[in-house]
Amino acid sequence: MFASLWLSLAHAADKAILFENVFVFDGRSAERASTPANVLVVGDTIQAISAAPIEPPADAELTRVAGGGRTLCLA
């Protein structure tokens, strides 16, 4: 029971960053993506990459970054 409670509290304290309107460069291909995207990072994990708006987790402490068409390197 306590382990379950601890895990739910730890998840509730996750920090999330939502990068909006960025061109993604994965570090492996020669070029960045040709269309802008939104990238959601929760904790140290990329949760989503999408051209459509991304709804962040309600229980995460969210920081929004307006990318303004800049390049985000995921390498």
Secondary structure in CASP SS format (residue, H / E / C, confidence):
PFRMAT SS
TARGET T0000
AUTHOR 0000-0000-0000
METHOD secondary structure of the structure
MODEL  1
M C 1.00
F H 1.00
A H 1.00
S H 1.00
L H 1.00
W H 1.00
L H 1.00
S H 1.00
L H 1.00
A H 1.00
H H 1.00
A H 1.00
A C 1.00
D C 1.00
K E 1.00
A E 1.00
I E 1.00
L E 1.00
F E 1.00
E E 1.00
N E 1.00
V E 1.00
F E 1.00
V E 1.00
F E 1.00
D C 1.00
G C 1.00
R C 1.00
S C 1.00
A C 1.00
E C 1.00
R C 1.00
A C 1.00
S C 1.00
T C 1.00
P C 1.00
A E 1.00
N E 1.00
V E 1.00
L E 1.00
V E 1.00
V E 1.00
G C 1.00
D C 1.00
T E 1.00
I E 1.00
Q E 1.00
A E 1.00
I E 1.00
S E 1.00
A C 1.00
A C 1.00
P C 1.00
I C 1.00
E C 1.00
P C 1.00
P C 1.00
A C 1.00
D C 1.00
A C 1.00
E E 1.00
L E 1.00
T E 1.00
R E 1.00
V E 1.00
A E 1.00
G C 1.00
G C 1.00
G C 1.00
R C 1.00
T E 1.00
L E 1.00
C E 1.00
L C 1.00
A C 1.00
END
